[in-house]
């Protein structure tokens, strides 16, 4: 869980993620509750990351769930820090 403030602006978030090579698979419309986004990325060794973001407005937290194709703690930490 990460603290979150303000509304999610899907277009802004999608553009920011694209800059760091994280692709949006699907995303809720702005204002949807709960708001969700599904993302994918690949590291330089070919490892794949699939992530779900879930904004919980009742406690202003963003829950992040990540699955990776190759269990590598260092790569996972790098992905989450960029995210």
N, C-alpha and C positions, 0 to 999 in steps of 0.2 A: 504494500500500500504506500502511496505517495500522496502528500497533501496537494490539493488542487484548488485554485481560486479562479473565479470567473467562469464565463460560458465557453463552451467549446465552439470554435469557428472551424468547421470541417475543411473549408478551402485553404485556410491559412495553415492548419495542421498538416494537411496533405502535401502542400508545397514545401513546408519545412522538412518533412520526412523524406521527400524525394531528393532533396539536396544532400542528405546523408545516406542515400541509396537504400532507403526503406520504402517498400512499395505498399500501397493500400489495396487490400483485396476487397473489403466492404466496410461501410461506415454508416452509422445512423445519421439521420438528418439533424440539423442543429435544433436544440431544444428538446429532443426526444429524451424520455426518462424511463429506464436508465439508458444512457448513451453508451454505445459500443463501437469499437473499431477492430478490424482484423487486418493484421499486417504480415508482411514477409520480407526476409532479407537473406543474403548469402554472404558468408565471410570469405576471406581470401584463400582459405583452404577447401572451399566448396561446401562447407557446412551450412545447412539451411535452418533458419529460424522462423517459426510461426508464432505470432503473438496476438493476444486478445487484450484490448484495453476496455475497462468497464468503469465508467464514472458513476460514483455513488453520491448523488447530490445531498442526501440526508446527512452525511458526515464529511462532505467535501474531500473525498479521497478517490484516487484513481487506482484501481486494482489492475495489475499487470500479470498475465499468465503467459509463460513462454515455453514452447517445446522446441527442441533442437535435434537435428538428425544425428549429430555426433556429440556425445557427452564430453564437452570440454569446458571446464569451469572458467578458464581465462577468457575464452571466446564469449561465453555467456555474460560475464561481467562487462566486457567491452560493448556488447550489443545493448545491454540495459543502460549503461552509462551514456551511450549515444542517444538512445531512445528518450 
